[in-house]
Amino acid sequence: MATIAEVYCCRMDTGFVVITRYRVDDLEAWMPIATAALAPLVTHPQCLGGEICAAVDEADLVAIVTRWPSVGDYRRAMSSYDVKLHTVPLLSSSIDEPTTYEVLHANGPEGARDLASARALDADTINLGEAAAPSVRARGPQAPTA
């Protein structure tokens, strides 16, 4: 069993956290299903860990939390056969809300650090199927144009 410090240190290195929440009437019946759904994700080589959590203030609210170095690692895990077979059916029943969060600041036993966002600058201006927005500003100083 990992100590709180070991789990926290693992989280300090996480680039992305995926949180799916569920309304569950019978937690005792739901737990074996959730445990079986979580197993293929946490055994993926790039997964940094995962938990099933219950809300303290709402008895019927639970969450599955996984940690990933990058959103690409999470997406590759989602394409595996075992995840499609055992995990996706449960994920499909989650509350319809954003689930993937980028870690921007971490603070723990080894100190505090800010993490640079990996979010594309045009993320809010492109639509599904488009390669990029008509105009994308560069990060950092502008390069001279020829």
C-alpha positions as CSV (number, residue, x, y, z in Angstrom):
1,M,0.0,0.0,0.0
2,A,1.4,3.4,-1.0
3,T,1.8,6.1,1.6
4,I,0.1,9.4,1.2
5,A,3.4,11.1,0.4
6,E,4.2,8.5,-2.3
7,V,0.8,9.1,-3.9
8,Y,1.2,12.8,-3.7
9,C,4.7,12.7,-5.2
10,C,3.3,10.7,-8.1
11,R,0.7,13.4,-8.6
12,M,3.4,16.1,-8.7
13,D,4.7,14.5,-11.9
14,T,1.3,14.2,-13.5
15,G,0.5,16.3,-16.6
16,F,-3.2,15.4,-16.8
17,V,-5.8,14.2,-14.5
18,V,-9.0,12.5,-15.8
19,I,-12.0,12.7,-13.5
20,T,-15.3,10.9,-14.4
21,R,-18.1,11.3,-12.0
22,Y,-21.2,9.1,-11.6
23,R,-24.5,9.1,-9.7
24,V,-24.8,5.7,-8.1
25,D,-27.8,4.3,-6.3
26,D,-26.2,1.1,-5.0
27,L,-22.5,1.7,-4.3
28,E,-22.0,-1.9,-3.1
29,A,-23.2,-3.3,-6.5
30,W,-21.4,-0.6,-8.5
31,M,-17.9,-1.1,-7.0
32,P,-17.1,-4.4,-8.7
33,I,-18.1,-2.9,-12.0
34,A,-16.0,0.2,-11.4
35,T,-13.0,-1.8,-10.2
36,A,-13.2,-4.0,-13.3
37,A,-13.4,-0.9,-15.5
38,L,-10.5,0.8,-13.8
39,A,-8.1,-2.2,-14.1
40,P,-7.3,-1.9,-17.8
41,L,-6.6,1.8,-17.5
42,V,-4.2,1.5,-14.5
43,T,-2.3,-1.4,-16.1
44,H,-1.6,0.7,-19.2
45,P,2.2,1.4,-19.2
46,Q,1.7,5.2,-19.2
47,C,-0.9,5.4,-16.5
48,L,0.5,6.9,-13.3
49,G,-2.3,5.6,-11.1
50,G,-6.0,5.6,-10.5
51,E,-8.6,5.7,-7.7
52,I,-12.3,5.3,-7.2
53,C,-13.5,8.0,-4.8
54,A,-16.7,8.6,-3.0
55,A,-18.0,12.2,-2.3
56,V,-18.1,12.9,1.4
57,D,-21.1,15.3,1.2
58,E,-23.2,13.4,-1.4
59,A,-23.7,9.6,-0.8
60,D,-24.6,8.8,-4.4
61,L,-21.7,10.7,-6.0
62,V,-18.6,8.8,-6.9
63,A,-15.6,9.5,-9.2
64,I,-12.9,7.5,-11.0
65,V,-9.7,9.5,-11.1
66,T,-6.7,8.6,-13.3
67,R,-3.4,10.4,-13.8
68,W,-1.4,10.5,-17.1
69,P,1.8,12.1,-18.3
70,S,0.1,13.5,-21.4
71,V,-3.4,13.6,-23.0
72,G,-1.9,11.5,-25.8
73,D,-1.0,8.7,-23.4
74,Y,-4.6,8.7,-22.1
75,R,-6.0,8.7,-25.6
76,R,-3.7,5.8,-26.6
77,A,-4.9,3.8,-23.6
78,M,-8.5,4.5,-24.6
79,S,-7.9,2.8,-27.9
80,S,-6.8,-0.5,-26.4
81,Y,-9.1,-3.5,-26.8
82,D,-9.4,-4.2,-23.1
83,V,-10.3,-0.6,-22.3
84,K,-12.9,-0.5,-25.1
85,L,-14.4,-3.8,-23.8
86,H,-14.3,-3.2,-20.0
87,T,-13.9,0.6,-19.4
88,V,-15.7,2.5,-22.1
89,P,-19.2,1.1,-21.2
90,L,-18.9,2.5,-17.7
91,L,-17.4,5.8,-18.9
92,S,-20.4,6.2,-21.2
93,S,-22.6,6.3,-18.1
94,S,-20.7,9.1,-16.4
95,I,-22.0,12.6,-15.8
96,D,-21.8,14.6,-19.0
97,E,-19.2,17.2,-18.1
98,P,-15.5,18.0,-18.9
99,T,-13.3,15.2,-17.6
100,T,-9.7,15.9,-18.5
101,Y,-7.7,18.5,-16.5
102,E,-4.2,19.8,-17.1
103,V,-2.1,20.2,-14.0
104,L,-0.9,23.8,-14.0
105,H,0.6,24.0,-10.5
106,A,1.8,21.3,-8.1
107,N,2.8,21.6,-4.5
108,G,4.0,18.8,-2.2
109,P,6.8,17.5,-0.1
110,E,9.4,18.2,-2.8
111,G,8.2,21.8,-3.2
112,A,6.0,23.9,-5.5
113,R,6.3,24.2,-9.2
114,D,4.3,25.6,-12.1
115,L,3.8,23.6,-15.2
116,A,3.6,25.1,-18.6
117,S,0.3,24.6,-20.4
118,A,0.4,22.1,-23.3
119,R,-3.0,23.4,-24.5
120,A,-2.9,24.6,-28.1
121,L,-3.3,28.3,-28.5
122,D,-6.1,27.8,-31.1
123,A,-7.9,25.2,-29.0
124,D,-11.0,27.4,-28.6
125,T,-11.1,28.6,-32.2
126,I,-11.0,25.4,-34.2
127,N,-13.8,22.9,-34.8
128,L,-13.7,19.1,-35.0
129,G,-12.1,18.1,-38.3
130,E,-10.2,21.3,-38.9
131,A,-6.4,21.2,-38.9
132,A,-5.9,24.6,-37.4
133,A,-7.6,28.0,-37.1
134,P,-7.1,30.5,-40.0
135,S,-4.6,32.4,-37.8
136,V,-2.6,31.1,-34.9
137,R,-0.4,33.3,-32.8
138,A,3.0,31.9,-31.9
139,R,4.2,31.2,-28.3
140,G,6.9,33.5,-27.0
141,P,8.7,36.2,-29.1
142,Q,7.5,36.5,-32.7
143,A,9.9,35.2,-35.3
144,P,10.9,37.8,-38.0
145,T,9.0,37.3,-41.2
146,A,10.9,37.2,-44.5
